[in-house]
Structure formats: C-alpha cells, structure tokens
Amino acid sequence: MYGRFVGLDIGSKDIKVSLIKKGLRDVQLLQTIRTETSPSPQGDSNPLAEIFQAYSLPKGDIATSISENPASIRVIDFPFSDPKKIDLVYEYELENLSTFDPKKKIHGYHLVKNGTGSEALVCVFEKDQVGDLIGSFNEHGIDPKIITYTPLAFGALDEFLPSERPLLLIDIGDSEISYALFDEKGIRRVRSSTKPVELFLNKLAEHEELDYNQDFSQLAIGDENLSNIEEYFAPILGEIKKTLQFFELEVKDTIKIIEISGPLSLIKGMADFLKNRLNKDVRKIYIPDLGADKSPLYAKSYALALYGSSFKNEYLNFRKDEFKYVGVDNELRKAFMVPGILLGILILFLIYTSASSYYELKDSVDEMETQIAQVVKDTFPDVKVIPKPVLYMQSEVGKVREKLDLIEGVQGGQTPLDALKDISSSLPESLKLTVNDIKFESDDKIKIQGICGSYQEVAEIEEALKKSGMFETVTRNQTGNANDGKTKFEISVVLKSKA
C-alpha cells in the first residue's frame, strides 16, 4: 500500500500515532504523535477525532489492533504454504480443533512458513468485539483498513531485532501485555494478556502518594520511597515467567534475549529488574527511525503502521466478511495521481510530435532511398535486382574491410602468436607455468591469465618480463589461490613499438 499510512495505538491513558510514508523502494517515518485520551472537563473534547483533524491524517489508511484477549489462539500445521490453498481448508481444520462453531466467531490467521510447509497462527475473537471497535472509530469519522492482533503486528519489526534467536519481544502496555516470539525466520508464536496489567494499575491507583501524570518514566523499581512498586509488579512478572516456559517448551529451545517495549517498560530500572528475576539478557527495544528514547513508547504504533502498509494475504486482518473494508484508497490514489497525469501529458505530447513530424520526414526519406538505390546500382552494375540497397551496400563494404584487416595483420601488425613468442622468450626456462588466456585489449596492450606454482613464481614472471626490454610496461593486476593449491595470476603488458 503506497502513500501515507497510520499505525494507531490506543492505550488506557493516551493515544500514540506513527505516520509513515511508503514508496516503491523504502519506508519513511514522517511523524510520531501522542495525546491523552481523557476528554476535557466540559465533555466537548474528542481526542481521537481532533488528532486526525489537527495533523491531517488519513482516515482510512490506518492499522490498529484489538486490545482485548482473544477467545482462542490455535496453531494449525499445513504441508503447503500457499495462502489461497490454506483459505480453502483452514476453517475446517479450525472447526476440528475447536469446541465452538467458527462461523459464530470472527477469526483469521498469520502464516508462518517453514521448510516443509507452514503454520497458521489462528486468532479468534467475538464478533461484537470487532463490531464495537469499528463502530467506535466510525463515530469519530475514522475507518481503519486493518484491524489485527497486536502481537502479530510486532512481526513487522523483525529486521530491527538482534539476530541471536530465539528472541522474545514483550510489549508491556498500559492495557495489555503482548508477547511475540521470533526465530531465525521471523515471528513464530504469540499471545497476550490483560489481567496482570489491570492488577498493577489498580495497585498504583491505591497508592495515594503516587502521581506520575500519565508518565511511567517517573516511577522507579528499587526506589526507597516507592518500595511497593516491585510488589505491585509481581502479577506481570509471574505472567512473563509462565509465558517464557510455555514458549521454550513450544520451540524446544532456550530463549536467549528478551526485548521490552511499551509504556511500563519506561519505569526506571525495569530492564535490570527483569534481567535479575528472569536470568536473561533483557534490553529495551531500539528502532533507528524512532531513536533510543521514543523506541519503547512508539514501538507498537510503528509496528502497526509497517504491518498495515505491507499487508498481504498471509497476514491477519479482521476487516473481512460483514466487517469488510469498503472505503476508498485515497492515499494510493494521491500517490499515483500526479505521476499519472504527467505521464498522460507526456504521451499526448509524444503522439502529437510524432504525428506532425511523420509526414515531413516521409518525403525526405523517400527521396534519400531513391538516391541510395541509384548509387548502389551504379556501383554494382552486374547485380540486376537489389531489394534492400542499404543493407546490400553495408554487407559489401564489410567484406572489403575484413580483407583489409587481414592484409594489415599479415604485413606488419602484432599477432597473438608474435606476442606469445616475445613473452615466452622473456621467461626463464626453469619456470613452469600454464597460460590460460592471452587477450589483445588494444593494438599494443595484452592481458595474460595463467597458473604457476606459487606467489614467488608470479613475482619472478613479472620481474622477467620487465627485464626483457620488450615491453613498455608490465603490471600485475591480481593474484589468488587456484583450486589445486597453485597460484593464479593476471598480468598486463604494453608492447614496445617495432617501427
């Protein structure tokens, strides 16, 4: 999807937006925006609508996610990886694996390819969860093109994550925790939870002395004045430990690195706290376009923007069936409108120019062809019929030139054989080498490629050619190891004039 695209992350306390621009070759981050979700005391404020109006954001080219827990997550194996084939059979497979009727739910899958086939990460939600979410957006004049499941969107950040795998990305938001497990090929497993975050925030709300003004970076684990923070975080820590164990059993490998993002990851000391409790290498996520400070906070919205702008059949989107997106792709139209108009004008101009000059040139060409035909007939009077005078003349001239070149070479020009004799006579008789190629690059410059016993022998060949006095210059272009342990070389020489 070309043009501007919005990644929309709506938390319990604020709205975060990443606006990107996707071109034919690259993706550019245009802007990050953050605003509180709370309306004004008068109740006449609409933060979501205001932010789209204030920054002229596209109201359809949007990717967002469902923050609630899915009804079910399933992994279905297939012996093939063609999304069109999987579309035909995966619902039947889901029905066999489930205790519910898939037709009464809304579901979709993200395809994970492997060596022998693929795995479909199937996520199932209640239809009213998607319907209510779309309805709330539509009330603000917004109609997202992509509604997905948060952990799957983080798969779009694969290139920004360390190469050592397995790796677990944990986004600790203010309404949900999202887990995305990556292996060498990309995202492998996902899950999410909301209850631990809810418990943590409730405990914070009970602490009357805490006033972090919607900014978790003002909190610190290990602060003597806030000694209860670590205790409050216990439900989240327990959830993370269970997920680690579950994923390691799934992939039968030890997770080496954990990267964290989200508002709660901004709590001071969080990375070190998790590192000590989990005995893992824990780091905050870093995305070059966002920078170190913004990366944890805008990772989700940026991932959604990338996921949505690069959407394809094997990705998950709940805008389907009765919730299918029917809006106009305004950004795509804008992206190609100006180039399309310019191309149309150029084509019309070329047609007009060609048509106007065609008839002017036609008479001149006819006259020239008549003159050429007469010259050819005069030059070759014995040939009665010449259907293509120009081609016939070119052919005859080419034959004459070939004969002249042959005569010139025989009379005094250097031939490859002469050059080979000069080179051979310049080298010591004890030196053994094989010449694979000798090539005239010009009248006096020759390139020699061959194989000898060692680098020392290459140096001896070069020195012998220089001392022979038969060449203006001798240049060793390159040397290297041959397959049989010998040394290959390439030497260029410039012949001295024999005039």
C-alpha positions as CSV (number, residue, x, y, z in Angstrom):
1,M,0.0,0.0,0.0
2,Y,1.7,3.1,-1.2
3,G,1.4,6.6,0.3
4,R,0.9,7.6,3.9
5,F,-0.2,5.1,6.5
6,V,-1.1,5.4,10.2
7,G,-0.3,3.0,13.0
8,L,-2.8,3.7,15.8
9,D,-2.1,2.6,19.3
10,I,-4.9,3.5,21.8
11,G,-4.0,2.8,25.4
12,S,-5.9,3.4,28.6
13,K,-4.2,6.7,29.2
14,D,-3.1,8.1,25.8
15,I,-3.2,7.7,22.0
16,K,0.1,7.1,20.1
17,V,0.4,7.5,16.4
18,S,3.2,6.7,14.0
19,L,2.7,8.1,10.5
20,I,4.8,6.6,7.7
21,K,5.2,7.1,4.0
22,K,5.7,4.0,1.9
23,G,7.2,4.4,-1.6
24,L,8.3,2.0,-4.2
25,R,11.6,1.2,-2.6
26,D,11.6,2.4,1.0
27,V,9.5,3.4,4.1
28,Q,10.0,6.7,5.7
29,L,8.8,7.7,9.2
30,L,7.1,11.1,8.9
31,Q,5.8,11.8,12.4
32,T,5.0,10.4,15.8
33,I,2.1,11.9,17.8
34,R,0.9,11.4,21.4
35,T,-2.1,12.8,23.2
36,E,-4.1,12.0,26.3
37,T,-7.4,10.0,25.8
38,S,-9.2,11.9,28.6
39,P,-11.8,14.4,27.3
40,S,-12.0,17.9,28.6
41,P,-14.0,18.6,31.9
42,Q,-16.7,20.2,29.7
43,G,-17.1,16.9,27.9
44,D,-16.9,18.5,24.4
45,S,-13.4,17.2,23.6
46,N,-12.9,14.3,21.2
47,P,-9.1,13.5,21.3
48,L,-9.2,10.9,18.6
49,A,-11.1,13.0,16.0
50,E,-9.1,16.1,17.0
51,I,-5.7,14.5,16.5
52,F,-6.7,13.3,13.0
53,Q,-8.0,16.7,12.0
54,A,-5.1,18.7,13.5
55,Y,-2.5,16.6,11.7
56,S,-4.5,15.9,8.5
57,L,-4.0,12.2,9.0
58,P,-5.6,9.8,6.5
59,K,-8.9,8.4,8.0
60,G,-8.9,5.1,6.2
61,D,-5.3,4.1,5.7
62,I,-4.9,3.0,9.3
63,A,-3.8,-0.1,11.1
64,T,-4.9,-0.7,14.7
65,S,-5.5,-3.7,16.9
66,I,-7.9,-5.2,19.4
67,S,-6.6,-4.7,22.9
68,E,-8.9,-7.4,24.5
69,N,-7.8,-11.0,24.9
70,P,-8.8,-13.4,22.0
71,A,-11.3,-16.1,22.6
72,S,-8.8,-18.6,21.3
73,I,-5.4,-18.9,19.7
74,R,-4.6,-22.0,17.6
75,V,-1.6,-23.2,15.6
76,I,-2.6,-25.3,12.6
77,D,0.0,-27.1,10.5
78,F,-0.2,-27.4,6.8
79,P,2.1,-29.3,4.3
80,F,1.9,-26.3,1.9
81,S,2.3,-22.6,2.3
82,D,0.1,-21.1,-0.5
83,P,-2.4,-18.7,1.3
84,K,-5.0,-19.4,-1.4
85,K,-5.0,-23.1,-0.7
86,I,-5.0,-22.5,3.1
87,D,-8.0,-20.2,2.8
88,L,-9.9,-23.2,1.4
89,V,-9.2,-25.6,4.2
90,Y,-8.1,-23.8,7.4
91,E,-11.7,-23.1,8.6
92,Y,-12.4,-26.9,8.5
93,E,-9.2,-27.6,10.4
94,L,-10.1,-24.9,13.0
95,E,-13.6,-26.5,13.4
96,N,-12.0,-29.9,14.1
97,L,-9.7,-28.4,16.8
98,S,-12.3,-26.2,18.5
99,T,-15.1,-26.6,21.0
100,F,-17.0,-23.7,19.4
101,D,-18.6,-23.0,16.0
102,P,-16.1,-20.9,14.0
103,K,-18.9,-19.5,12.0
104,K,-20.3,-17.7,15.1
105,K,-16.9,-16.1,15.7
106,I,-14.6,-13.9,13.6
107,H,-11.2,-15.4,13.0
108,G,-8.1,-15.0,10.8
109,Y,-4.6,-16.2,10.6
110,H,-1.0,-15.1,10.1
111,L,1.1,-17.5,8.1
112,V,4.5,-18.7,9.4
113,K,6.4,-20.6,6.7
114,N,8.9,-23.4,7.4
115,G,11.0,-25.8,5.4
116,T,8.3,-28.4,4.8
117,G,5.1,-26.3,4.8
118,S,3.6,-23.7,7.1
119,E,1.9,-22.9,10.3
120,A,-1.2,-20.8,10.6
121,L,-1.4,-18.7,13.8
122,V,-5.2,-18.5,14.1
123,C,-6.7,-15.9,16.3
124,V,-10.4,-16.0,17.2
125,F,-12.5,-13.1,18.7
126,E,-16.1,-12.5,19.4
127,K,-17.8,-10.7,16.5
128,D,-19.2,-8.0,18.8
129,Q,-15.6,-7.1,19.9
130,V,-14.7,-6.2,16.3
131,G,-18.1,-4.7,15.5
132,D,-18.0,-2.4,18.6
133,L,-14.4,-1.3,17.8
134,I,-15.3,-0.4,14.3
135,G,-18.4,1.4,15.4
136,S,-16.4,3.5,17.9
137,F,-14.0,4.5,15.2
138,N,-16.7,5.3,12.7
139,E,-18.3,7.7,15.3
140,H,-15.2,9.8,15.0
141,G,-15.2,9.7,11.2
142,I,-12.4,7.1,11.1
143,D,-12.5,3.8,9.3
144,P,-9.3,1.6,9.8
145,K,-8.3,-0.5,6.8
146,I,-6.5,-3.0,9.0
147,I,-7.6,-4.4,12.4
148,T,-5.3,-7.1,13.6
149,Y,-4.0,-8.8,16.8
150,T,-1.2,-6.8,18.5
151,P,1.5,-9.4,18.9
152,L,1.3,-10.4,15.2
153,A,1.9,-6.8,14.2
154,F,5.2,-6.9,16.0
155,G,6.4,-9.3,13.4
156,A,7.0,-6.3,11.2
157,L,9.8,-5.3,13.5
158,D,11.9,-8.4,12.8
159,E,14.7,-6.5,10.9
160,F,15.2,-4.2,13.9
161,L,15.7,-7.0,16.4
162,P,19.0,-8.8,17.3
163,S,20.0,-11.7,15.1
164,E,20.5,-14.1,18.0
165,R,17.4,-16.2,18.3
166,P,15.1,-17.4,19.8
167,L,14.2,-13.9,21.0
168,L,11.1,-12.8,22.9
169,L,9.6,-9.3,22.4
170,I,7.4,-8.2,25.3
171,D,5.4,-5.1,24.9
172,I,4.2,-4.1,28.4
173,G,1.4,-1.6,27.6
174,D,-1.0,0.2,30.0
175,S,-3.9,-2.1,28.9
176,E,-2.3,-5.4,27.8
177,I,1.0,-7.3,27.6
178,S,1.8,-8.6,24.1
179,Y,4.3,-11.5,23.6
180,A,6.0,-12.2,20.2
181,L,8.5,-15.0,19.9
182,F,11.0,-14.8,17.0
183,D,13.3,-17.4,15.5
184,E,15.7,-17.2,12.5
185,K,12.8,-16.9,10.0
186,G,10.8,-14.3,11.9
187,I,7.8,-14.4,14.2
188,R,6.9,-17.9,15.5
189,R,4.5,-17.7,18.4
190,V,2.2,-15.1,20.0
191,R,0.0,-14.5,23.0
192,S,-1.3,-11.6,25.1
193,S,-2.9,-10.9,28.5
194,T,-4.7,-8.0,30.2
195,K,-5.3,-9.1,33.8
196,P,-1.8,-8.6,35.2
197,V,-1.7,-5.0,33.8
198,E,-5.1,-4.3,35.3
199,L,-3.9,-5.6,38.8
200,F,-0.8,-3.5,38.6
201,L,-2.6,-0.3,37.7
202,N,-5.2,-0.9,40.4
203,K,-2.4,-1.2,43.0
204,L,-0.8,2.0,41.7
205,A,-4.2,3.8,42.0
206,E,-4.4,2.8,45.7
207,H,-1.1,4.4,46.4
208,E,-2.2,7.9,47.2
209,E,1.3,9.4,47.2
210,L,2.0,8.4,43.6
211,D,1.3,10.9,40.9
212,Y,3.2,10.1,37.8
213,N,1.0,12.2,35.5
214,Q,0.4,9.5,32.9
215,D,4.2,9.1,32.5
216,F,5.6,5.8,33.9
217,S,9.2,7.0,33.4
218,Q,8.7,8.9,36.7
219,L,8.4,5.6,38.5
220,A,11.4,3.6,39.6
221,I,11.8,0.0,40.7
222,G,14.1,-0.1,43.7
223,D,13.4,3.5,44.9
224,E,13.2,3.5,48.7
225,N,10.3,6.0,48.5
226,L,8.4,3.6,46.2
227,S,9.3,0.3,47.7
228,N,5.9,-1.1,46.8
229,I,6.4,-0.9,43.0
230,E,8.2,-4.2,42.9
231,E,5.4,-5.8,44.9
232,Y,2.8,-4.3,42.6
233,F,4.7,-5.7,39.6
234,A,4.5,-9.3,40.8
235,P,1.5,-10.3,38.7
236,I,3.2,-9.1,35.5
237,L,6.5,-10.8,36.4
238,G,4.6,-14.1,37.1
239,E,2.9,-13.8,33.7
240,I,6.2,-13.3,31.9
241,K,7.8,-16.3,33.6
242,K,4.9,-18.6,32.6
243,T,5.0,-17.3,29.0
244,L,8.8,-17.9,28.8
245,Q,8.3,-21.5,30.0
246,F,5.5,-22.1,27.6
247,F,7.3,-20.7,24.6
248,E,10.5,-22.6,25.4
249,L,8.5,-25.9,25.5
250,E,6.8,-25.0,22.2
251,V,10.1,-24.4,20.3
252,K,12.2,-26.8,22.3
253,D,14.9,-24.2,22.7
254,T,16.1,-21.7,25.3
255,I,15.2,-18.1,24.7
256,K,18.4,-16.1,24.8
257,I,17.3,-12.5,24.6
258,I,14.3,-10.5,25.7
259,E,13.5,-7.1,24.3
260,I,10.9,-4.9,26.1
261,S,8.8,-2.0,24.9
262,G,5.6,-0.3,25.9
263,P,4.8,2.4,28.5
264,L,5.5,0.3,31.5
265,S,9.0,-0.6,30.1
266,L,9.8,3.1,30.8
267,I,9.8,2.5,34.6
268,K,13.3,3.2,35.7
269,G,15.3,0.0,36.4
270,M,12.8,-2.2,34.6
271,A,15.3,-3.9,32.3
272,D,17.7,-4.6,35.1
273,F,14.9,-5.9,37.3
274,L,13.7,-8.3,34.7
275,K,17.2,-9.4,33.9
276,N,17.9,-10.3,37.5
277,R,14.5,-12.1,38.0
278,L,14.5,-14.0,34.7
279,N,18.2,-14.6,34.4
280,K,18.1,-13.5,30.7
281,D,19.6,-10.8,28.6
282,V,16.9,-8.1,28.8
283,R,17.1,-4.9,26.7
284,K,14.8,-2.1,25.7
285,I,13.9,-2.2,22.0
286,Y,15.8,0.2,19.7
287,I,14.4,1.3,16.3
288,P,16.7,3.6,14.3
289,D,13.9,5.8,12.9
290,L,12.5,6.4,16.4
291,G,15.7,6.7,18.4
292,A,16.5,5.3,21.8
293,D,14.0,7.5,23.8
294,K,11.0,7.0,21.5
295,S,11.5,3.4,20.5
296,P,9.9,1.7,23.6
297,L,6.9,4.1,23.6
298,Y,6.1,4.1,19.9
299,A,7.1,0.5,19.0
300,K,3.5,-0.7,18.9
301,S,2.2,2.1,16.7
302,Y,5.2,1.9,14.4
303,A,4.8,-1.9,14.1
304,L,1.1,-1.5,13.3
305,A,2.0,1.1,10.6
306,L,4.6,-1.2,9.0
307,Y,2.3,-4.3,9.2
308,G,-0.6,-2.5,7.7
309,S,1.3,-0.8,4.9
310,S,2.8,-4.1,3.8
311,F,-0.3,-6.2,4.2
312,K,-0.6,-9.3,2.1
313,N,-2.8,-12.5,2.0
314,E,-0.8,-14.3,4.7
315,Y,-1.3,-11.5,7.2
316,L,-4.2,-11.3,9.7
317,N,-6.9,-8.7,9.2
318,F,-10.4,-8.7,10.8
319,R,-11.8,-6.4,8.2
320,K,-13.5,-9.3,6.5
321,D,-16.9,-10.8,5.8
322,E,-19.5,-8.5,7.3
323,F,-16.7,-6.2,8.6
324,K,-15.0,-5.9,5.2
325,Y,-13.4,-2.5,4.5
326,V,-15.2,-0.7,1.7
327,G,-13.6,2.7,1.8
328,V,-11.7,4.4,-1.0
329,D,-7.9,4.1,-1.1
330,N,-7.3,7.8,-1.1
331,E,-3.6,7.7,-0.2
332,L,-2.9,5.2,-3.1
333,R,-4.8,7.4,-5.5
334,K,-2.9,10.5,-4.3
335,A,0.4,8.7,-4.6
336,F,-0.2,7.9,-8.3
337,M,-2.3,10.8,-9.3
338,V,0.4,13.4,-10.2
339,P,2.7,10.8,-11.9
340,G,-0.3,9.5,-13.8
341,I,-1.3,13.0,-15.0
342,L,2.3,13.8,-16.1
343,L,2.6,10.5,-17.9
344,G,-0.6,11.1,-19.8
345,I,0.5,14.6,-20.8
346,L,3.9,13.2,-21.9
347,I,2.2,10.5,-24.0
348,L,-0.1,13.0,-25.7
349,F,2.8,15.3,-26.4
350,L,4.8,12.4,-27.9
351,I,1.9,11.4,-30.1
352,Y,1.4,14.9,-31.4
353,T,5.1,15.4,-32.1
354,S,5.4,12.1,-33.8
355,A,2.3,12.7,-36.0
356,S,3.3,16.2,-37.0
357,S,6.9,15.2,-38.0
358,Y,6.0,11.9,-39.7
359,Y,4.7,13.4,-42.9
360,E,7.5,15.9,-43.1
361,L,10.1,13.2,-42.8
362,K,8.4,10.7,-45.0
363,D,9.1,12.7,-48.2
364,S,12.7,13.2,-47.3
365,V,13.2,9.6,-46.5
366,D,11.7,8.5,-49.8
367,E,14.0,10.9,-51.7
368,M,17.1,9.6,-49.9
369,E,16.2,6.0,-50.5
370,T,15.8,6.7,-54.2
371,Q,19.3,8.4,-54.3
372,I,20.9,5.5,-52.3
373,A,19.3,2.9,-54.7
374,Q,20.8,4.7,-57.7
375,V,24.3,4.8,-56.1
376,V,24.2,1.1,-55.4
377,K,23.1,0.3,-58.9
378,D,26.0,2.4,-60.3
379,T,28.5,0.7,-58.0
380,F,27.3,-2.8,-58.8
381,P,26.1,-2.7,-62.4
382,D,26.2,-6.5,-62.7
383,V,23.6,-7.1,-60.0
384,K,20.2,-6.7,-61.6
385,V,17.9,-6.8,-58.6
386,I,18.7,-5.2,-55.2
387,P,15.6,-5.3,-53.0
388,K,17.4,-3.6,-50.0
389,P,20.1,-1.3,-51.3
390,V,21.4,0.0,-47.9
391,L,21.8,-3.5,-46.4
392,Y,23.4,-4.7,-49.5
393,M,26.0,-1.9,-49.6
394,Q,26.8,-2.4,-45.9
395,S,27.4,-6.1,-46.4
396,E,29.7,-5.5,-49.3
397,V,31.7,-2.8,-47.5
398,G,32.1,-5.1,-44.5
399,K,33.6,-7.8,-46.7
400,V,36.1,-5.4,-48.1
401,R,37.1,-4.2,-44.6
402,E,37.7,-7.7,-43.3
403,K,40.1,-8.3,-46.2
404,L,42.0,-5.1,-45.5
405,D,42.3,-6.0,-41.8
406,L,43.7,-9.4,-42.7
407,I,46.3,-7.9,-45.0
408,E,47.4,-5.3,-42.5
409,G,47.9,-8.0,-39.8
410,V,50.0,-10.2,-42.1
411,Q,52.2,-7.3,-43.3
412,G,53.4,-6.0,-40.0
413,G,50.9,-6.0,-37.2
414,Q,51.5,-7.8,-34.0
415,T,49.6,-11.1,-33.8
416,P,48.8,-13.1,-30.6
417,L,51.4,-15.7,-31.8
418,D,54.1,-13.0,-32.0
419,A,53.2,-11.7,-28.6
420,L,53.3,-15.1,-27.1
421,K,56.7,-15.7,-28.6
422,D,58.0,-12.5,-27.1
423,I,56.6,-13.4,-23.7
424,S,57.8,-17.0,-23.8
425,S,61.4,-15.9,-24.7
426,S,61.4,-13.4,-21.8
427,L,60.8,-16.1,-19.1
428,P,63.4,-18.4,-17.5
429,E,63.4,-21.9,-18.9
430,S,63.2,-23.4,-15.4
431,L,59.9,-21.6,-14.7
432,K,56.8,-23.8,-15.1
433,L,53.5,-22.0,-15.8
434,T,50.3,-22.5,-17.7
435,V,48.8,-19.7,-19.8
436,N,45.1,-20.0,-19.8
437,D,44.3,-16.9,-21.8
438,I,46.1,-14.2,-23.7
439,K,44.0,-11.3,-24.9
440,F,44.7,-8.2,-27.0
441,E,42.8,-5.4,-25.2
442,S,44.1,-2.9,-27.8
443,D,46.8,-2.7,-30.6
444,D,49.6,-2.8,-28.1
445,K,48.1,-3.9,-24.7
446,I,47.9,-7.6,-23.8
447,K,46.3,-9.3,-20.8
448,I,47.8,-12.6,-19.7
449,Q,46.0,-15.0,-17.4
450,G,47.6,-18.2,-16.1
451,I,48.6,-20.5,-13.2
452,C,52.0,-21.2,-11.7
453,G,53.4,-22.9,-8.6
454,S,53.5,-20.0,-6.0
455,Y,53.3,-16.3,-5.4
456,Q,57.1,-16.2,-5.6
457,E,56.9,-17.5,-9.1
458,V,54.4,-14.8,-10.1
459,A,56.9,-12.2,-8.9
460,E,59.6,-13.9,-11.0
461,I,57.4,-13.8,-14.1
462,E,56.7,-10.1,-13.5
463,E,60.4,-9.4,-13.0
464,A,61.5,-11.4,-16.1
465,L,59.0,-9.6,-18.3
466,K,60.2,-6.2,-17.1
467,K,63.9,-7.0,-17.6
468,S,63.3,-8.4,-21.1
469,G,63.1,-4.9,-22.6
470,M,60.4,-5.9,-25.0
471,F,57.6,-4.2,-23.2
472,E,56.8,-0.6,-22.3
473,T,55.1,-1.5,-19.0
474,V,54.4,-4.7,-17.1
475,T,51.6,-4.6,-14.5
476,R,50.5,-7.3,-12.2
477,N,46.7,-6.9,-11.9
478,Q,45.9,-9.7,-9.4
479,T,47.0,-13.0,-7.9
480,G,45.0,-15.6,-6.0
481,N,44.8,-19.2,-4.9
482,A,43.7,-21.8,-7.5
483,N,41.7,-24.9,-6.7
484,D,44.7,-27.3,-6.8
485,G,46.8,-25.3,-4.4
486,K,48.6,-23.4,-7.1
487,T,48.6,-19.7,-7.7
488,K,46.6,-17.9,-10.4
489,F,47.6,-14.6,-11.8
490,E,46.7,-11.8,-14.2
491,I,49.4,-9.6,-15.8
492,S,49.0,-6.8,-18.4
493,V,51.9,-5.7,-20.7
494,V,52.2,-2.9,-23.2
495,L,54.2,-3.8,-26.3
496,K,57.0,-1.6,-27.5
497,S,56.7,-0.2,-30.9
498,K,58.7,-2.1,-33.6
499,A,58.7,0.8,-36.0
